[in-house]
């Protein structure tokens, strides 16, 4: 992943991402879980809207999990 690569004026599409990274199913969910949709978009050089649309189109839903500090078990 590039740290927010400059792509100029051209919008980076899902097809562009697939050509560059291959299987987005392995990349996008991991990046979103690490830092959110904006983080994933920044890393991939696209927009948060593109990431959001991709997630929805592939059946992902947002789930918020709270974890007590010092406790490794998540409570949904």
MITORLO-295541 format. One record per atom (N, C-alpha, C): x, y, z; residue in three letters. Coordinates in steps of 0.001 Angstrom, whole numbers, plus 500000, padded with zeros to 6 digits. Last residue first. Layout:
! MITORLO-295541
XYZALA;...
//
This chain:
! MITORLO-295541
479466492361521835UNK;478708493033520761UNK;477437493607521310UNK;482534492392523286UNK;481116492286523603UNK;480359493052522542UNK;485619490575523104UNK;484707491625522615UNK;483277491328523024UNK;488228489959525315UNK;486991489452524735UNK;486071490588524360UNK;490360491174526591UNK;490538490764525210UNK;489275490244524547UNK;490581494016528572UNK;489858492768528366UNK;489951492396526894UNK;491700496485528697UNK;492375495417529424UNK;491717494066529266UNK;488620498092528363UNK;490063498237528376UNK;490687497152529243UNK;486080496299526776UNK;486548496936528003UNK;488072496957527999UNK;484907497016523620UNK;485775496138524391UNK;486239496901525613UNK;482304497020521277UNK;482922497678522429UNK;483701496645523227UNK;481806497256517852UNK;482100496368518969UNK;482784497172520075UNK;479597497690515217UNK;480413498359516226UNK;480573497426517415UNK;479511496926511908UNK;479216496388513225UNK;480165497059514213UNK;478240497386508686UNK;479024497939509787UNK;478557497317511087UNK;478428494775506243UNK;477655495709507056UNK;478563496212508172UNK;478941493574502931UNK;479475493947504245UNK;478533494925504933UNK;478254492870500302UNK;477530492297501441UNK;478067492615502816UNK;479370494185498222UNK;479900492853498523UNK;479340492275499827UNK;478206496647498184UNK;477987495774497025UNK;478455494345497276UNK;479294497726500547UNK;477855497423500460UNK;477563496452499330UNK;482016498016499753UNK;481639497197500907UNK;480171496773500834UNK;481761499778497573UNK;482325498452497374UNK;481901497521498515UNK;480755502067498852UNK;479955501395497826UNK;480450499974497576UNK;482979502643500521UNK;481658502365501084UNK;480780501606500090UNK;484975503190498609UNK;485145502092499570UNK;483797501680500140UNK;483841505430497369UNK;484140504230496581UNK;484282503022497488UNK;483796507161499568UNK;482543506768498917UNK;482747505506498088UNK;486441507616500056UNK;485694506849501056UNK;484359506383500469UNK;488383507232497010UNK;487534507978497941UNK;486850507049498936UNK;491866506273496607UNK;490510506478496094UNK;489701507260497119UNK;494303505258497482UNK;494278506371496540UNK;492926506605495905UNK;494593503431499468UNK;494412502917498113UNK;494338504010497061UNK;494844505004501750UNK;495880504019501449UNK;495811503543500002UNK;492404506411501629UNK;493681507127501560UNK;494804506173501147UNK;490576504310502008UNK;490550505106500774UNK;491876505829500570UNK;491252503516504600UNK;491383502576503478UNK;491437503327502154UNK;490578505893505991UNK;491945505364506022UNK;492184504441504831UNK;487831505951505518UNK;488666507056505044UNK;490129506626504990UNK;486971503598506799UNK;486832503746505355UNK;487713504852504789UNK;489307502387509364UNK;488089502999508849UNK;488112503173507339UNK;491588500989510172UNK;491512502432510394UNK;490277503131509862UNK;491308498167510137UNK;492480498791510757UNK;492257500263511077UNK;489001497714508691UNK;489044497311510101UNK;490227497922510835UNK;489869498655506210UNK;488747499325506890UNK;488748498970508369UNK;491880496782505602UNK;492219498202505785UNK;491120498950506531UNK;490298494426505433UNK;491407494523506389UNK;491755495983506667UNK;488500494995503303UNK;488002494786504674UNK;489099494927505736UNK;490482495362501106UNK;489610496435501601UNK;489085496166503013UNK;491901492819500701UNK;492546494087501041UNK;491616495082501727UNK;490511490620499889UNK;491592490406500859UNK;492149491721501395UNK;488841491648498010UNK;488224490991499163UNK;489265490753500265UNK;490334492342495854UNK;490050493392496844UNK;489405492834498108UNK;492711490722494200UNK;491507490421494964UNK;491287491455496078UNK;494655493187492674UNK;494074491851492555UNK;492793491735493352UNK;495797495709492620UNK;495935494911493843UNK;495379493497493747UNK;495441496801490004UNK;496670497037490756UNK;496875496056491906UNK;492935495929489156UNK;494106495736488288UNK;495402495848489088UNK;491355496803491278UNK;491469495370491009UNK;492679495071490133UNK;491598499577490973UNK;492107498939492187UNK;492304497444491973UNK;490292499914488521UNK;491700500311488661UNK;492326499611489865UNK;487742499075489277UNK;488477498324488254UNK;489970498644488303UNK;487071501111491063UNK;487232499744491571UNK;488010498904490560UNK;489025504057490172UNK;487817503226490209UNK;488126501856490798UNK;490149507176490925UNK;490551505777490933UNK;489289504932491121UNK;489898510019488887UNK;489296509229489954UNK;489725507767489812UNK;492499512250488092UNK;491722511091487688UNK;491202510307488891UNK;494219514260488901UNK;492796514567488836UNK;491934513348488593UNK;496700512610490865UNK;496269513689489991UNK;494767513841490006UNK;497375510801492732UNK;496951510274491451UNK;496522511368490494UNK;499569510251495285UNK;498938511315494495UNK;498622510756493118UNK;498970507922497888UNK;499636508317496653UNK;498859509380495905UNK;498960507163500767UNK;498238508261500139UNK;498902508762498877UNK;501313505195500967UNK;500823506151501956UNK;500190507337501245UNK;500415502192499346UNK;501124503469499339UNK;500498504382500375UNK;500844498818500000UNK;500000500000500000UNK;500885501240500000UNK;
//
